Amino acid sequence: MSTFRTAVSGLGIGRSPGRLWASRRPAAEAWWDRLSGLALLAAAGVVLATFTQYGVTWDEDGHNWYGVLALDYYLSLFSDGRALHWLDFFNYGAVFDMLAAALNRVSPLGVYETRHLLNALFGLVGLAGCWKLGRALGGPRAAFLALVFLLLTPNYYGQMFNNPKDIPFAVGGIWASYYMVRILPSLPRPPLRLLIKLGLAIGLAMGVRVGGLLFLCYLGLILALWGLWQTIALRRPLAVVTIGWTCLWRVFLVAASIAVAIMLLFWPWAQQDPLQNPLRALAFFSHQTFPFRTLFDGSFVPAWDLPWTYLPTYIALALPELVLVLLAAAPIVTLAGIARSGRELPRETALGLFLLGFTVLFPVAYAIAIKAVLFDGMRHFLFVLPPIAVAAALVADRAIGWLAGFPYRRPIYAALAMYGIGHVAVMAMLHPDQYVYYNAFVGGVDGAQRKFKLDYWANSYAEAVRGLEGYLRAEYGAEFEEREFTVAVCGPPASARYYFPDNFRLTHKQDNAEFYIAFTKDNCDRALPGRPVYRVERMGVLLSVVLDRRDIVAERRIAKSPFAGAQPNSAAAPAIR
């Protein structure tokens, strides 16, 4: 019982704050909590000030319509079945898209501005979940660091405005991990309120992507390990049956039932066959086809036959340098802590740390093992970023404790502060395209261009369209409104069309377009000739370009004209019969 109490107080997952590495004074803990609150409020303020500046990404148009159709499915009392076969989106849950569609019915903002605000609010909830998990495992200071690390991870921050799949999924995942840690001290009969919250969190993830089943697997694994540990501690082998049965019906089935109910509530297609359709969707994503090549380390490699280093490399290069270094040190620090603690390491602390590490390593290892089809860098694995931030924060918290007794700590603090200021400056220079960030280990964004994917979701097209409009207004002045211009777009048309003025006409015949908007993905900016009139650049690196092709199109029209350049010639005149 004393070991149990030590574990609870050490984790801080009861009523008192957590302390994984060291004990701190209540006043200091309250100070770190207030600092975390201020950081979260500051992040919310930046979100409200900037959410309209982010562009429409590749998949957003399809998700917007899917949300509308899913909402119509309910409003028609299940008679409108268009959501049941909308492209391949029916394989996804519609929890975010339905909420966005409902909000758009009353929002005074534009369709995508509304979606971006909601998406960013989900991202903020993810930041709060990261803080909660960090506090449960390491106390208020570690929680503050986890919050800051995730907030300053450009791949998370940049995509939390306009990624309607991976950000909500990551949010459900981090909260599910937090509640799994919360129930550890009270197993095998945790409070029902915690199980309800755990089920809601897993249900949110499953209501976005069926891959949220992964978190149910995590729960089952943690329960199995806890039961095995408890059986060994009791020295009664047959106790494993009683413990296992209690964990199954009292914990797992309760959380799983709630999670599945939430998933079905927001997934029309799954409702048609609650047993088979989720499994069909899982099989669809497990064997997803993408018959194209994707950029990796300067070469285009088949998406279905990637080198095993593809995903780890993209994750490593997308992390801020400090977070990456701390993450690399995490196994060493953990093993050192275990060696020092010996048998005194509380069970709940060990299982909490195991869960954290497993949520980072297992998805990546599994994707490598099955040779998963990947094509947008690490986008499908954004859900590992929050636990990475927590793991890095635990190591940083340990390092700060060690530096407290180091005589030359002030220069180190100063260097870290300079690094932090520089990193924030980089994110500001990349705005609103933070998700194209690469760290200094590859030479930053400049070192990554034409080697790794940058603006693969066309976020920069909003600025490209505004640049083209400004260019033509400067050329035609007051006559601009009276003219029409044909514009072709490489990749997702909606990413540019949403920002078109009334006299821009989208054409899918790219050769006949007067203007061509293209990002650098797959060298799309080099597909057609034209004169660059506007370049979207960040830190000197091209993200997308606008080409003026009017002279080329005019010459082609003249060349195709049957009387182009013809001279009067009576001998060539056709006979009249």
QUIDABEL-V74769 format. One record per run of one state. SS is the DSSP state (@ for helix, = for strand, . for the rest). FROM is the first residue (numbers start at 0). TO is the last residue. Records with the same first field share a line. If there is no record, write none. Layout:
SS = FROM-TO  FROM-TO
//
This chain:
. = 0-0  11-24  53-58  75-80  85-87  91-93  104-109  138-138  151-152  159-164  186-190  206-208  234-237  265-266  272-274  286-291  296-297  302-307  318-319  344-345  369-377  381-381  403-407  430-432  436-438  442-442  448-459  482-483  489-491  497-502  506-508  512-513  519-519  526-529  538-539  548-548  560-568  572-576
@ = 1-10  25-52  59-74  81-84  88-90  94-103  110-137  139-150  153-158  165-185  191-205  209-233  238-264  267-271  275-285  308-317  320-343  346-368  378-380  382-402  408-429  433-435  439-441  443-447  460-481  492-496  509-511  520-525  549-559  569-571
= = 292-295  298-301  484-488  503-505  514-518  530-537  540-547
//
